[in-house]
């Protein structure tokens, strides 16, 4: 198997192990980033450590550049390609906030990690969605054609795998046959290439990487998450409950600033948003290619200002319970998030 690909079994085991480590670390009080990093006069943390994404601009980065974070500063400590890894880092205190698919948030919370979601940051709409792409001449046309095939995605146990399983179930593929569809971890920047080299039969592509691949031609969609579920917010930023309790003003400034950035990206002419993002990537000096930014369309957040609703967690609570990953009724949607610190549109 090529080094770029990671099997379903190995990655799932690592993912569950990391969840256990995260929960244990937090319960033992090892959340090191929770205090002391750039504390303001009121004793609250005002410099937030975070992980970014190569060649793209996260909503907090956009909010900071627009001046929406006030005296709250961001400290980039590196990049991630995995939502589960990002929120695990937040839970263990390596960073102050992390973002992931809401199903991954549910999984981490079910492991007793004391985290809470504070704002949605990505989702699916007619412009921003994840598609499951095959080569133009691929014989794969239906859900059953996926049996025995390889599907490349950024991480397991998260958004991409959830959508795949929902698609298979809705199209009558039994659990036994669905288990024969092999999900593989492929870094997003390599996914298109791995598909074209026929190391996988299906590639999960989203955002600028999707549109760049489509512009090159030779691929077609099998289905998209937007076709499956319509517009929805799919992921949220989380913080530890301890950090939120000890730094309420910082959290309010951060969440409200991100909410403003969401709405700025919706209401500002598309070309201006891309120009701003390009400027941000250029200024930060991380030796990144800005060419893909021209394909940016939307963050895909469904609700105004990124406010979270029960339905955005309930669908994944049900999905994970059906898979046997959590117990039915173990958690309630209202246990998993708060809109208390989102001041967008208030007052």
C-alpha positions, -999 to 999 in steps of 0.1 A, spaced: 0 0 0 14 35 -9 28 54 21 2 82 15 -26 58 23 -37 46 58 -61 17 62 -94 19 79 -85 -5 107 -53 11 117 -66 47 116 -98 38 135 -77 22 162 -54 52 165 -84 76 165 -101 58 194 -68 55 213 -62 92 209 -98 99 222 -90 79 253 -57 97 258 -74 131 254 -101 122 280 -75 109 304 -52 138 301 -80 164 306 -94 145 336 -59 145 351 -58 183 348 -30 185 321 -47 212 300 -15 233 298 -27 259 273 -56 269 296 -38 296 315 -10 321 314 -6 325 277 -7 363 270 -29 371 301 -45 405 301 -49 429 330 -80 410 342 -61 378 344 -78 362 315 -59 346 286 -58 370 256 -34 350 233 -51 319 219 -29 291 205 -43 273 175 -36 251 145 -41 263 109 -45 247 75 -20 249 46 -29 274 19 -62 285 34 -76 311 58 -95 299 89 -123 320 102 -104 331 133 -75 342 111 -99 362 89 -115 377 120 -81 387 134 -71 404 101 -104 422 100 -99 436 135 -128 417 150 -109 401 178 -100 433 196 -72 427 221 -74 389 217 -44 377 196 -38 344 178 -7 323 181 -2 298 153 17 266 165 14 246 133 -10 230 108 -34 201 110 -53 181 84 -75 163 109 -105 177 128 -103 149 154 -66 156 160 -74 194 163 -101 190 190 -80 164 208 -52 190 210 -77 215 224 -90 190 250 -55 182 262 -45 219 264 -19 220 236 -41 247 219 -69 269 232 -95 260 205 -99 234 178 -124 226 151 -139 194 139 -169 177 124 -197 176 150 -198 138 151 -161 139 162 -170 164 189 -197 140 201 -172 111 202 -147 131 222 -174 143 246 -186 107 251 -151 99 263 -157 124 291 -135 151 278 -149 183 293 -153 203 261 -180 225 247 -187 238 212 -189 276 210 -196 284 173 -200 266 139 -172 272 114 -179 251 83 -208 234 66 -223 226 33 -243 248 9 -246 251 -28 -211 266 -30 -192 248 -2 -196 210 0 -177 178 0 -181 156 -31 -172 120 -37 -155 119 -70 -145 92 -95 -126 93 -127 -147 102 -157 -144 67 -172 -149 49 -139 -175 21 -139 -187 33 -105 -222 47 -109 -242 35 -79 -237 29 -42 -234 -9 -47 -206 -2 -71 -185 9 -41 -184 -25 -26 -148 -36 -25 -135 -2 -36 -111 23 -19 -124 57 -9 -97 83 1 -106 109 27 -87 133 51 -95 113 83 -117 85 96 -145 86 121 -154 121 110 -174 140 84 -163 122 52 -168 87 66 -202 96 81 -215 109 47 -202 78 30 -221 55 55 -253 76 52 -251 74 14 -246 36 14 -275 31 39 -299 53 20 -292 34 -11 -299 0 4 -264 -13 9 -264 -37 39 -240 -32 68 -221 -64 58 -216 -50 22 -209 -15 35 -180 -29 56 -164 -40 23 -160 -4 12 -125 5 23 -120 40 37 -84 52 35 -67 83 49 -51 105 23 -38 140 29 -62 165 12 -34 181 -9 -26 146 -23 -61 132 -28 -67 144 -64 -33 130 -75 -39 97 -57 -73 93 -75 -58 102 -109 -30 76 -103 -57 51 -96 -44 42 -61 -80 48 -50 -113 46 -68 -131 75 -50 -117 107 -37 -135 130 -12 -128 165 -23 -140 198 -8 -134 235 -9 -107 249 -31 -91 215 -37 -124 203 -51 -128 232 -75 -92 230 -86 -96 193 -94 -128 200 -113 -112 227 -133 -85 202 -144 -113 179 -158 -115 142 -160 -135 135 -129 -172 134 -120 -192 134 -88 -208 102 -75 -227 122 -48 -222 152 -25 -230 158 12 -252 188 1 -273 164 -20 -276 141 10 -286 165 37 -292 199 22 -276 230 37 -262 224 72 -234 234 96 -212 204 100 -184 214 124 -177 236 153 -149 251 173 -145 237 208 -129 249 240 -125 232 274 -152 240 298 -126 251 323 -111 276 298 -145 290 290 -153 294 328 -120 311 335 -119 333 304 -154 344 296 -145 378 282 -119 363 259 -143 336 247 -170 362 240 -146 383 220 -134 353 201 -168 338 193 -184 371 184 -154 380 162 -156 348 143 -194 353 139 -187 387 124 -161 372 100 -187 346 89 -212 373 80 -184 395 64 -176 366 41 -212 362 31 -219 399 24 -186 411 9 -181 407 -29 -165 374 -37 -134 389 -53 -127 411 -23 -129 381 0 -104 362 -21 -81 392 -23 -82 396 15 -75 359 20 -46 360 -5 -31 390 14 -34 371 47 -16 340 34 11 362 18 17 383 49 20 354 73 51 340 55 46 303 57 58 296 22 23 286 10 9 286 -25 -20 311 -29 -31 298 -63 -59 277 -49 -75 305 -30 -92 317 -63 -114 287 -61 -128 296 -26 -166 300 -27 -180 299 9 -174 286 44 -208 269 42 -220 278 77 -258 275 77 -270 296 107 -266 334 111 -234 342 129 -225 305 133 -250 299 161 -255 262 169 -288 244 171 -297 210 185 -303 195 151 -266 200 142 -256 175 169 -287 152 171 -281 137 136 -247 126 147 -258 114 181 -283 91 163 -256 80 138 -230 72 164 -255 53 185 -266 33 156 -230 24 148 -225 14 185 -198 40 190 -219 56 219 -248 45 239 -282 57 229 -292 85 253 -257 88 267 -256 125 257 -281 152 248 -275 177 221 -279 206 246 -249 191 266 -226 197 238 -227 234 229 -234 269 240 -244 301 222 -240 321 253 -208 339 241 -220 346 206 -229 383 206 -235 387 169 -267 406 163 -273 412 200 -278 446 214 
